[in-house]
């Protein structure tokens, strides 16, 4: 990789170059680990349809394990046509499985791809041998397996296509992070002039101008101006953060209403977003080592079939002293071990489960999540946007002095807040618009540092102040009015008119009404909820207490969240992480299962295994129930798929031959087909209870 050669490469250029390398590395690693080969080995849909076209003539022109079926026919030269079509089918349709097997064997971890590759390779090469022998010595007919080759390749491609179609493809979360940064910036030259330059040319210690509403292009320190910065997309802090001179700002955050000038402190590898991307990449690589249940079953089945086939060859060669018979027995074992039913066992359940999930507002992006959900012990929840609505709104207005009505209080409050740009003011003005209340006119508007606003409205001296100022002025009021709001972490502002306390207005990130019951239901399933948030500890504690969450952590950066998740997973605990922000992306990838709220950022969604399209935390409970039912069906289908092989392989090897019982290849093929039908029917009976 060449990104280390330029210390001042901007975030976007650095991330794009790094992502290209990482995509290749992750691609290779996933194949080596036996994970989701279908995502890396070409277009299975196209391969399936073309292979089906090649397979149909083979099915009609060749016998099934030596037995002619009623619909089959031949004509002069038909055997040559079958050989040509089968050769094309083997090298074209079988290519993904042969490539996958190569990767698995390279890592000494044979699984489904190796088992399929063994079946189609033995079928093809033995059939070529049979074709040659039948041409050379037609009096001694040798049975071929072209029919089995064609059906196995088509069914396996179908299974992989079904699975690919069912699971939504994960977009590139790293690409989305890079897109948070602007393409060009305003740079201040040494002579004081400004010029528009590419972000790639920005270097450390450069001075940049960031106008209101623009994305901050790089990490830096404010040298001129005051503003409020929305960092929720990056850090998870729900409130806009006031920034003054000498305060730090983060690349990717959104500047508020004030124009600022910053000196760049971090670009490329040293920037905040780059560090988040590095965490995501590292977590993705480690998570890809997980092995699916079907791959574990296929691995054992491969060893069993290989051992049984070789043993059958040796025993029959010793007992019967006929090389041809021994060879045929070995090949029959390998062919019967072909995982027709096993290859469809999981994809059909996944397809059914994914369809049911979509109807309930769940998008499944990682099939392994359905298998792992049954072992979840902890659910770690981001606060903003997951347990709360994720926006700063008015949660209540309390009249303290009965001489004033609520509408009048809001008109006066609106007069002062109408021209302010801080988050409380924005929340108040949005509320007034919803209530169709017009603010009064204000004169002599002034800001009181650390206190609030003051001005003259209708000839009266008006103040909007915080609680500390109310205490300093020693203005008494019924304390019970504020308790309910403080419990939920609301920010309180007070209206003072001519030195009299008139009203109180509460603003906060509203807790979702279904959140409390969701936490109760989680606990009922012996799952421990843990809240992780970038918000301050006071807000975190109040929300956790209200919801009944015993374990919570506040003021967390992305690396803090990821460390907490990693601590649990390193201890062998199964963790589900639920979040919606960029700051959640490393944790979503690191967790056993990552769940993204659909209303969150694209980065969080792309980093997750599950997406809740309705942003309803109770959908997590539905997912857990669906996962339980899905796993049950998977195990049932794996038993049907593998169970056929457990019975058929010993019989094909001739274990009961001394008693006159030897499995006819045709009977084995019928049992194989029956097993596939049962697996398909069983998958369709999957239901969700909630």
KEFILUM-586378 format. One line per 4 residues: number of its first residue (from 1); their letters; for each residue x, y, z of C-alpha. Coordinates in steps of 0.2 Angstrom, whole numbers, plus 2048, in hexadecimal, padded with zeros to 3 digits. Layout:
residues N
NUM	a	X:Y:Z ~ ...
end
This chain:
residues 690
1	xxxx	800:800:800 ~ 807:811:7FC ~ 7FD:81C:808 ~ 80B:81D:815
5	xxxx	816:826:808 ~ 80C:836:80A ~ 80A:83C:81C ~ 7FE:849:817
9	xxxx	7F1:83F:80C ~ 7E0:845:810 ~ 7D3:839:818 ~ 7CA:836:807
13	xxxx	7D9:831:7FD ~ 7E0:827:80B ~ 7D0:81E:80E ~ 7CD:81A:7FC
17	xxxx	7DF:813:7FA ~ 7DE:809:80A ~ 7CD:802:806 ~ 7D3:7FB:7F5
21	xxxx	7E0:7F1:7FE ~ 7D5:7EC:80C ~ 7C7:7E6:801 ~ 7D4:7DA:7F9
25	xxxx	7DB:7D5:809 ~ 7CA:7D2:811 ~ 7C4:7C9:801 ~ 7D2:7BD:802
29	xxxx	7D0:7BA:815 ~ 7BE:7B7:814 ~ 7C1:7AA:806 ~ 7CE:7A2:810
33	xxxx	7C3:7A1:820 ~ 7B5:799:816 ~ 7AA:7A8:818 ~ 79C:7AD:80B
37	xxxx	7A6:7A7:7FC ~ 797:7AC:7F2 ~ 79B:7BE:7F5 ~ 7AC:7BD:7EC
41	xxxx	7AB:7B0:7DE ~ 7A2:7B8:7D0 ~ 78F:7BA:7CB ~ 786:7AB:7D1
45	xxxx	776:7B0:7C9 ~ 77E:7B1:7B8 ~ 788:7A1:7BB ~ 778:798:7C1
49	xxxx	76E:79C:7B2 ~ 77C:798:7A5 ~ 780:788:7AF ~ 76E:783:7AF
53	xxxx	76D:785:79C ~ 77D:779:79A ~ 776:76D:7A7 ~ 764:76A:79F
57	xxxx	76B:760:790 ~ 777:756:79B ~ 768:751:7A7 ~ 75E:74B:798
61	xxxx	76C:742:78F ~ 775:739:79D ~ 76F:72C:7AA ~ 76E:730:7BD
65	xxxx	77B:725:7C5 ~ 77A:718:7B7 ~ 767:717:7B7 ~ 75D:71E:7A8
69	xxxx	74F:729:7AD ~ 73E:729:7A3 ~ 741:73B:79B ~ 753:737:795
73	xxxx	758:733:783 ~ 768:731:779 ~ 76D:733:767 ~ 77D:730:75D
77	xxxx	78A:73B:764 ~ 780:740:773 ~ 78E:73A:77F ~ 79A:746:777
81	xxxx	78E:754:779 ~ 78C:750:78C ~ 79F:74F:78E ~ 7A1:760:786
85	xxxx	793:769:78F ~ 799:761:7A0 ~ 7AA:767:79D ~ 7A5:779:79A
89	xxxx	799:777:7A9 ~ 7A7:770:7B5 ~ 7B3:77E:7B1 ~ 7A7:78C:7B0
93	xxxx	799:788:7BC ~ 7A5:77F:7C8 ~ 7B2:78D:7C8 ~ 7AC:796:7D8
97	xxxx	7AC:786:7E2 ~ 7BD:780:7DB ~ 7C4:792:7E0 ~ 7BC:791:7F1
101	xxxx	7C3:780:7F4 ~ 7D4:786:7F0 ~ 7D3:794:7FC ~ 7CC:788:80A
105	xxxx	7DA:77B:807 ~ 7E7:788:807 ~ 7E1:78D:818 ~ 7E0:77B:81D
109	xxxx	7CD:77E:821 ~ 7C3:773:815 ~ 7B0:778:816 ~ 7A1:779:80A
113	xxxx	7AB:77E:7FB ~ 7B8:770:7FC ~ 7AA:763:7FE ~ 7A1:76A:7EF
117	xxxx	7B1:76B:7E5 ~ 7B5:759:7EA ~ 7A4:753:7E4 ~ 7A4:75C:7D3
121	xxxx	7B6:758:7D0 ~ 7B4:745:7D3 ~ 7A4:745:7C9 ~ 7AC:74E:7BA
125	xxxx	7BD:745:7B9 ~ 7B6:734:7BD ~ 7A9:737:7AF ~ 7B6:73C:7A3
129	xxxx	7BF:72B:7A7 ~ 7AF:722:7A5 ~ 7AC:72A:794 ~ 7BE:725:78E
133	xxxx	7BC:713:794 ~ 7AB:711:78C ~ 7B2:717:77C ~ 7C1:70B:77D
137	xxxx	7B8:6FC:784 ~ 7A5:6FE:781 ~ 7A2:6EC:787 ~ 7A7:6F1:799
141	xxxx	79C:700:79C ~ 7A2:70C:7AA ~ 795:717:7B3 ~ 797:729:7B1
145	xxxx	791:738:7BC ~ 78E:746:7B0 ~ 77C:747:7B6 ~ 782:749:7C8
149	xxxx	78F:756:7C3 ~ 782:761:7BA ~ 775:760:7C8 ~ 781:763:7D6
153	xxxx	789:773:7CE ~ 778:77A:7CA ~ 771:777:7DB ~ 780:77E:7E4
157	xxxx	780:78E:7D9 ~ 76D:78F:7DD ~ 771:78E:7EF ~ 77E:79B:7EF
161	xxxx	773:7A7:7E4 ~ 765:7A5:7F0 ~ 770:7AA:7FF ~ 778:7B9:7F5
165	xxxx	766:7BF:7F0 ~ 760:7BD:802 ~ 76E:7C6:80B ~ 76F:7D8:807
169	xxxx	781:7DD:801 ~ 78B:7E7:80D ~ 790:7F8:805 ~ 7A1:7FF:809
173	xxxx	7A0:807:81A ~ 7B2:80E:818 ~ 7AD:816:807 ~ 79E:81F:810
177	xxxx	7AA:825:81E ~ 7B5:82D:810 ~ 7A6:835:809 ~ 7A3:83F:819
181	xxxx	7B2:84A:814 ~ 7B0:858:807 ~ 7B9:857:7F6 ~ 7C0:869:7F7
185	xxxx	7C4:875:805 ~ 7C8:888:807 ~ 7DA:88A:80C ~ 7E1:89A:813
189	xxxx	7F2:89E:80B ~ 800:8A6:814 ~ 7FC:8B7:80C ~ 7EA:8B6:813
193	xxxx	7E2:8B1:802 ~ 7D6:8A3:801 ~ 7D6:895:7F4 ~ 7CC:886:7F0
197	xxxx	7D7:876:7F0 ~ 7D4:864:7F0 ~ 7D3:85B:801 ~ 7E1:850:7FB
201	xxxx	7ED:85F:7FB ~ 7E9:864:80D ~ 7F8:862:819 ~ 7FA:863:82C
205	xxxx	7FB:875:832 ~ 7F1:87C:823 ~ 7E4:889:827 ~ 7D3:885:820
209	xxxx	7C2:88F:820 ~ 7B3:885:824 ~ 7A2:88E:821 ~ 792:88B:829
213	xxxx	78A:87B:825 ~ 799:874:81D ~ 7A2:864:822 ~ 7B2:866:82C
217	xxxx	7BF:85F:820 ~ 7CC:859:82C ~ 7D0:858:83F ~ 7D6:869:845
221	xxxx	7D6:878:852 ~ 7CB:887:850 ~ 7D6:897:84D ~ 7C8:8A3:849
225	xxxx	7B5:8A3:84D ~ 7A8:89B:858 ~ 79B:88E:852 ~ 791:87F:857
229	xxxx	797:86E:84F ~ 78C:85F:84C ~ 797:850:850 ~ 788:844:852
233	xxxx	78D:83B:841 ~ 79E:838:847 ~ 79F:837:85A ~ 78D:834:85F
237	xxxx	78B:844:86A ~ 779:848:867 ~ 77A:85B:86B ~ 783:867:860
241	xxxx	794:86B:868 ~ 798:87E:86B ~ 7AA:881:864 ~ 7B5:890:868
245	xxxx	7C6:895:863 ~ 7D3:888:868 ~ 7C6:87A:868 ~ 7C9:86A:85E
249	xxxx	7BE:865:850 ~ 7BC:854:847 ~ 7BD:851:835 ~ 7AC:84B:82F
253	xxxx	7A2:855:83B ~ 796:863:835 ~ 799:875:839 ~ 78A:87F:840
257	xxxx	785:891:83C ~ 796:899:83F ~ 7A5:89B:832 ~ 7B5:895:83A
261	xxxx	7C7:893:836 ~ 7D1:884:83B ~ 7E3:87E:83B ~ 7E4:86C:835
265	xxxx	7EB:860:842 ~ 7E7:84F:83A ~ 7E5:849:829 ~ 7E7:838:820
269	xxxx	7ED:82B:82D ~ 7ED:837:83C ~ 7DB:83C:83A ~ 7CC:837:844
273	xxxx	7C2:82F:836 ~ 7D1:826:830 ~ 7D4:81E:841 ~ 7C1:819:842
277	xxxx	7C3:811:830 ~ 7D3:808:837 ~ 7C9:801:845 ~ 7BB:7FB:839
281	xxxx	7C7:7F2:82E ~ 7CF:7E9:83C ~ 7BF:7E4:844 ~ 7B8:7DE:833
285	xxxx	7C8:7D3:830 ~ 7C7:7CB:841 ~ 7B4:7C8:840 ~ 7B6:7BF:82F
289	xxxx	7BE:7B1:838 ~ 7AD:7AA:83E ~ 7A8:79A:836 ~ 796:796:832
293	xxxx	78D:787:838 ~ 78B:77F:827 ~ 79E:781:823 ~ 7A2:778:833
297	xxxx	796:76A:82E ~ 79D:769:81C ~ 7AF:768:823 ~ 7AB:759:82D
301	xxxx	7A1:751:81F ~ 7B0:754:813 ~ 7BC:74B:81F ~ 7AF:73D:821
305	xxxx	7AC:73B:80E ~ 7BE:73B:80A ~ 7C3:72F:818 ~ 7B4:723:813
309	xxxx	7B8:724:801 ~ 7CA:71F:803 ~ 7C6:712:810 ~ 7B9:70A:804
313	xxxx	7C6:70A:7F6 ~ 7D3:701:800 ~ 7C7:6F4:808 ~ 7BF:6F0:7F7
317	xxxx	7D0:6EF:7EF ~ 7D5:6E2:7FC ~ 7C5:6D8:7FD ~ 7BF:6D8:7EB
321	xxxx	7D0:6DA:7E3 ~ 7C8:6E4:7D5 ~ 7D0:6F6:7D2 ~ 7C1:6FB:7C8
325	xxxx	7B4:6F6:7D5 ~ 7BE:6FE:7E3 ~ 7C0:70E:7D9 ~ 7AD:70F:7D5
329	xxxx	7A9:70D:7E8 ~ 7B4:71B:7EC ~ 7AD:726:7DF ~ 79B:722:7E4
333	xxxx	79F:727:7F6 ~ 7A6:738:7F0 ~ 797:73B:7E5 ~ 78A:736:7F2
337	xxxx	793:742:7FE ~ 78F:750:7F2 ~ 786:75D:7FD ~ 776:760:7F3
341	xxxx	76B:762:802 ~ 778:769:80D ~ 77C:777:800 ~ 76A:77C:800
345	xxxx	767:779:813 ~ 76D:78A:819 ~ 769:795:80A ~ 757:790:809
349	xxxx	755:794:81C ~ 75E:7A5:81A ~ 753:7AA:80B ~ 743:7A6:815
353	xxxx	74A:7AE:824 ~ 74F:7BE:81B ~ 73E:7BF:813 ~ 736:7BE:824
357	xxxx	742:7CA:82B ~ 73F:7D7:81D ~ 72C:7D7:821 ~ 730:7DB:833
361	xxxx	73C:7EA:82F ~ 74C:7E0:830 ~ 75A:7DF:823 ~ 766:7D1:825
365	xxxx	777:7D4:81E ~ 781:7C6:826 ~ 77A:7B4:827 ~ 785:7B0:835
369	xxxx	77C:7BC:840 ~ 76D:7B1:840 ~ 778:7A2:847 ~ 781:7AD:854
373	xxxx	771:7B6:85B ~ 76C:7A7:865 ~ 77C:7A9:870 ~ 77B:7BC:873
377	xxxx	77E:7C1:886 ~ 77F:7D4:884 ~ 777:7E1:87A ~ 781:7F1:879
381	xxxx	776:800:874 ~ 77B:811:86E ~ 770:81E:876 ~ 76E:82B:869
385	xxxx	762:825:85B ~ 761:814:862 ~ 759:816:873 ~ 754:828:870
389	xxxx	74D:832:861 ~ 75E:83A:85D ~ 758:84C:85B ~ 758:85A:868
393	xxxx	746:85F:86B ~ 73B:867:878 ~ 735:85A:884 ~ 72A:865:88F
397	xxxx	725:877:894 ~ 721:87B:8A6 ~ 719:88B:8AC ~ 720:890:8BD
401	xxxx	716:8A1:8BF ~ 704:89F:8BB ~ 703:8B1:8B5 ~ 70A:8AB:8A4
405	xxxx	702:89E:898 ~ 70C:891:88F ~ 70A:899:87E ~ 70F:8AA:884
409	xxxx	71F:8A2:88C ~ 723:89A:87C ~ 721:8AA:872 ~ 72D:8B3:87D
413	xxxx	73A:8A5:87E ~ 739:8A4:86B ~ 73D:8B7:86A ~ 74E:8B4:872
417	xxxx	752:8A3:86A ~ 74C:8A8:858 ~ 75D:8AF:853 ~ 768:8A3:85C
421	xxxx	771:894:854 ~ 775:888:863 ~ 76C:877:864 ~ 760:87C:872
425	xxxx	75A:88B:867 ~ 758:880:858 ~ 74E:874:862 ~ 743:881:869
429	xxxx	73F:88A:858 ~ 73B:879:850 ~ 72E:876:85E ~ 727:888:85C
433	xxxx	724:884:849 ~ 71C:874:84D ~ 710:87D:85A ~ 70D:88B:84D
437	xxxx	713:898:85A ~ 71B:8A8:853 ~ 729:8AF:85E ~ 728:8C1:865
441	xxxx	734:8CF:85F ~ 743:8D1:86A ~ 74E:8E1:86D ~ 760:8E2:874
445	xxxx	763:8CF:872 ~ 773:8CA:87B ~ 77C:8BA:880 ~ 781:8B7:892
449	xxxx	791:8AC:891 ~ 78D:89C:89B ~ 77C:8A1:89F ~ 770:8A4:891
453	xxxx	768:8B2:887 ~ 760:8C3:88C ~ 756:8D0:883 ~ 747:8DC:884
457	xxxx	736:8D5:87E ~ 726:8E0:87F ~ 72F:8EC:88A ~ 734:8DE:897
461	xxxx	745:8D8:89B ~ 746:8C6:896 ~ 753:8B8:89A ~ 755:8A6:895
465	xxxx	761:89E:8A1 ~ 768:88E:8A7 ~ 765:886:8B8 ~ 775:88C:8C0
469	xxxx	76F:89E:8BD ~ 75E:89A:8C5 ~ 767:894:8D4 ~ 773:8A3:8D4
473	xxxx	764:8AF:8D4 ~ 75C:8A5:8E2 ~ 74B:8A3:8D8 ~ 741:896:8E1
477	xxxx	735:88A:8D8 ~ 72D:879:8DA ~ 73C:86D:8D7 ~ 730:85E:8D3
481	xxxx	72D:867:8C2 ~ 73E:863:8BC ~ 741:852:8C3 ~ 738:848:8B6
485	xxxx	742:851:8A8 ~ 753:84F:8B1 ~ 750:83C:8B3 ~ 750:83B:8A0
489	xxxx	760:846:89E ~ 757:856:897 ~ 75F:867:896 ~ 754:874:8A0
493	xxxx	753:887:89B ~ 74A:894:8A6 ~ 740:8A3:8A0 ~ 742:8B2:8AC
497	xxxx	737:8C2:8A9 ~ 73C:8D2:8B3 ~ 745:8C7:8BF ~ 737:8BB:8C2
501	xxxx	738:8A8:8BE ~ 72A:8A5:8B1 ~ 72C:894:8A8 ~ 738:886:8A5
505	xxxx	73B:87D:894 ~ 743:86C:893 ~ 74C:866:884 ~ 754:855:881
509	xxxx	757:846:876 ~ 746:83D:878 ~ 746:82B:87E ~ 73D:820:872
513	xxxx	72D:81A:87A ~ 730:808:876 ~ 742:808:87E ~ 73D:805:890
517	xxxx	733:7F5:88C ~ 740:7F0:880 ~ 74D:7F0:88E ~ 741:7E6:899
521	xxxx	73E:7D9:88C ~ 751:7D7:889 ~ 754:7D4:89C ~ 746:7C7:89B
525	xxxx	750:7BD:88F ~ 75F:7BE:89B ~ 768:7CA:88F ~ 771:7D8:897
529	xxxx	76F:7EA:88F ~ 77E:7F5:88F ~ 77D:807:88A ~ 78C:80F:881
533	xxxx	78B:821:87C ~ 795:830:876 ~ 78A:83B:881 ~ 78F:842:892
537	xxxx	78E:837:8A1 ~ 780:841:8A9 ~ 774:83E:89A ~ 77A:82C:899
541	xxxx	777:829:8AB ~ 765:831:8AB ~ 760:827:89B ~ 767:817:8A2
545	xxxx	75E:819:8B2 ~ 74E:81D:8AA ~ 74F:80E:89F ~ 755:802:8AC
549	xxxx	766:7FF:8A4 ~ 773:7FA:8B2 ~ 783:7FB:8A7 ~ 786:80B:89D
553	xxxx	795:815:897 ~ 795:827:892 ~ 7A1:834:889 ~ 7A8:826:87E
557	xxxx	7B2:828:86E ~ 7B1:81A:860 ~ 7C0:812:866 ~ 7B9:812:878
561	xxxx	7A9:809:872 ~ 7B3:7FD:868 ~ 7BF:7F9:877 ~ 7B0:7F5:882
565	xxxx	7A8:7EA:875 ~ 7B9:7E1:872 ~ 7BC:7DF:885 ~ 7AB:7D5:885
569	xxxx	7AF:7CB:876 ~ 7C1:7C7:87B ~ 7B9:7BF:88B ~ 7AF:7B4:880
573	xxxx	79E:7BD:883 ~ 792:7BF:874 ~ 78E:7D1:871 ~ 781:7D9:866
577	xxxx	785:7EC:863 ~ 777:7F8:85D ~ 77B:809:857 ~ 778:816:849
581	xxxx	787:821:848 ~ 798:821:840 ~ 79F:820:851 ~ 796:80F:853
585	xxxx	79E:808:843 ~ 7AD:800:84B ~ 7A3:7F8:859 ~ 795:7F2:84D
589	xxxx	7A3:7E8:844 ~ 7AC:7E3:853 ~ 79C:7DC:85C ~ 796:7CA:859
593	xxxx	787:7D2:851 ~ 786:7E4:84B ~ 775:7EB:84A ~ 772:7FC:841
597	xxxx	763:807:844 ~ 75C:80B:832 ~ 75A:81E:835 ~ 76D:81F:839
601	xxxx	77C:822:82E ~ 781:818:81F ~ 791:814:827 ~ 789:80C:836
605	xxxx	77D:802:82B ~ 78B:7FC:820 ~ 795:7F6:82F ~ 787:7EC:836
609	xxxx	780:7DA:834 ~ 76E:7DF:837 ~ 765:7EF:832 ~ 755:7F5:83B
613	xxxx	74B:7FE:82E ~ 73E:805:83A ~ 74A:80B:847 ~ 740:802:854
617	xxxx	74B:7F9:861 ~ 73D:7ED:864 ~ 742:7E5:853 ~ 751:7DF:85C
621	xxxx	746:7D3:866 ~ 73E:7CD:856 ~ 74F:7CA:84E ~ 754:7BF:85D
625	xxxx	744:7B5:85B ~ 746:7B3:849 ~ 758:7AE:84C ~ 753:7A1:858
629	xxxx	746:79A:84B ~ 753:79B:83D ~ 760:791:847 ~ 754:784:84B
633	xxxx	750:782:838 ~ 762:782:833 ~ 766:774:83F ~ 758:76A:839
637	xxxx	75D:76C:827 ~ 76F:769:82B ~ 76A:758:833 ~ 75F:754:823
641	xxxx	76D:759:817 ~ 77C:751:821 ~ 771:743:828 ~ 76E:73C:816
645	xxxx	781:73B:814 ~ 784:733:825 ~ 779:725:820 ~ 77D:724:80D
649	xxxx	790:725:80E ~ 793:715:818 ~ 786:70C:80D ~ 78F:712:7FD
653	xxxx	7A0:70D:804 ~ 799:6FB:807 ~ 798:6FA:819 ~ 78A:6EE:818
657	xxxx	790:6E4:809 ~ 794:6D5:813 ~ 782:6D3:817 ~ 77D:6D6:804
661	xxxx	778:6E8:806 ~ 781:6F4:7FB ~ 779:705:7F7 ~ 774:707:7E5
665	xxxx	77B:718:7DE ~ 769:71B:7D7 ~ 761:718:7E8 ~ 76E:724:7EF
669	xxxx	769:731:7E2 ~ 757:730:7E6 ~ 75A:732:7F9 ~ 765:741:7F5
673	xxxx	757:749:7EB ~ 74A:745:7F9 ~ 756:74D:806 ~ 757:75D:7FB
677	xxxx	744:75E:7FA ~ 742:75B:80D ~ 74E:769:810 ~ 745:775:805
681	xxxx	734:771:80C ~ 73B:773:81E ~ 742:784:81B ~ 731:78B:815
685	xxxx	729:787:826 ~ 734:794:82F ~ 729:7A0:838 ~ 72C:7AF:844
689	xx	722:7AF:854 ~ 722:7C2:858
end
